[in-house]
Amino acid sequence: MRILAASLILATFCSSGAAAPQHKTPDRPPDLSLTAIGRQHHAIDTKDKETQAYFDQGLTFIYGFNHEEAHRAFQRAAELDPTSPMPLWGIALAVGPNYNANVDAEREKLAFDTM
């Protein structure tokens, strides 16, 4: 009887709130001050320092499993320097499958179209 009760309690807790987060980026602009401390750096092919800063921020957010903010930062980097390929790679990485969310048709299409 205890095993049955424990199983029911465990099933209740495991199923509550297990919905995958939606991958919608709000309309607010990205903010470089969010990652002012401890930012990752990977040099990319760009002459614009702000593009590099937004790319680095996106990379930092990816490592922190904040894919929505990473998408926003990579998108801003792509807008600032449309000739740089790495922000596009970052967008595809941010909207692709990850530990926190399965890929859905909309995100899969966005990643594919970006590449």
SELUM-82119 format. One record per residue (C-alpha): x, y, z; residue in one letter. Coordinates in steps of 0.25 Angstrom, whole numbers, padded with zeros to 4 digits, always signed. Example, Ala and Ser with C-alpha at 12.3 -4.5 7.8 and 13.67 -1.06 7.14 Angstrom:
BEGIN
+0049-0018+0031a/+0055-0004+0029s/
% end
This chain:
BEGIN
+0000+0000+0000m/+0011+0010+0003r/+0018+0007-0010i/+0005+0010-0017l/+0003+0023-0010a/+0017+0027-0012a/+0016+0024-0027s/+0003+0033-0028l/+0010+0044-0021i/+0022+0043-0029l/+0014+0043-0042a/+0006+0055-0038t/+0019+0063-0035f/+0026+0059-0048c/+0014+0062-0057s/+0010+0076-0051s/+0017+0088-0058g/+0024+0079-0068a/+0020+0087-0080a/+0031+0091-0089a/+0033+0106-0090p/+0029+0114-0102q/+0040+0120-0110h/+0035+0133-0113k/+0044+0145-0112t/+0038+0157-0106p/+0038+0170-0113d/+0048+0177-0104r/+0062+0179-0109p/+0074+0171-0104p/+0082+0178-0093d/+0097+0176-0092l/+0097+0179-0077s/+0090+0166-0074l/+0104+0159-0076t/+0113+0170-0072a/+0121+0160-0062i/+0126+0147-0067g/+0123+0148-0081r/+0129+0137-0091q/+0137+0142-0103h/+0139+0135-0116h/+0144+0144-0127a/+0136+0145-0140i/+0138+0151-0154d/+0133+0165-0151t/+0139+0179-0151k/+0127+0184-0142d/+0130+0183-0127k/+0115+0184-0124e/+0113+0171-0132t/+0124+0164-0125q/+0118+0168-0112a/+0104+0163-0115y/+0110+0150-0121f/+0118+0148-0108d/+0105+0151-0100q/+0097+0141-0108g/+0108+0130-0105l/+0108+0133-0090t/+0093+0131-0090f/+0094+0118-0098i/+0104+0113-0087y/+0094+0118-0077g/+0082+0110-0083f/+0075+0123-0086n/+0071+0121-0100h/+0061+0132-0102e/+0071+0143-0098e/+0082+0136-0106a/+0073+0137-0118h/+0070+0151-0116r/+0085+0154-0115a/+0089+0146-0127f/+0078+0153-0135q/+0083+0167-0131r/+0097+0163-0135a/+0092+0158-0149a/+0084+0171-0151e/+0097+0179-0147l/+0106+0172-0157d/+0098+0164-0168p/+0111+0159-0174t/+0116+0152-0162s/+0112+0137-0162p/+0113+0133-0147m/+0101+0141-0142p/+0093+0133-0152l/+0099+0120-0146w/+0096+0125-0132g/+0081+0127-0136i/+0080+0113-0141a/+0087+0108-0128l/+0078+0116-0119a/+0065+0111-0126v/+0069+0097-0128g/+0066+0086-0118p/+0072+0087-0104n/+0071+0081-0090y/+0059+0091-0087n/+0050+0089-0099a/+0048+0080-0111n/+0048+0085-0124v/+0035+0089-0130d/+0031+0091-0145a/+0032+0106-0144e/+0046+0106-0137r/+0051+0095-0146e/+0047+0104-0159k/+0053+0116-0153l/+0066+0109-0150a/+0066+0103-0164f/+0063+0116-0171d/+0074+0123-0163t/+0084+0113-0168m/
% end
